[in-house]
Amino acid sequence: MRWQDLIGADPEIMHGATCFLGTRIPVSVVLDNLAAGVDAAEIFAQYPSLPPQSIPAALAYAADLARERVIPISA
């Protein structure tokens, strides 16, 4: 699974925030919830439009950012 297939940024959606494709849900919302100890089942209950692969994609995206590289995001 490539996070790039599930995550992108579009200046017309959520002011360009990085979101899960096909949604207006920012990746940061899922990462914030995970950091707060919210489990996956509760995240999916709160955001039922998220695909099951969204949590691993968010974590992979965060791992790439932590490597401090420039990461291209498709529009």
PyMOL commands that set and color helices and strands:
alter all, ss='L'
color gray80, all
select helices_A, chain A and resi 3-5+14-16+27-35+40-46+54-66
alter helices_A, ss='H'
color red, helices_A
select strands_A, chain A and resi 7-9+18-20
alter strands_A, ss='S'
color yellow, strands_A
deselect
rebuild
show_as cartoon
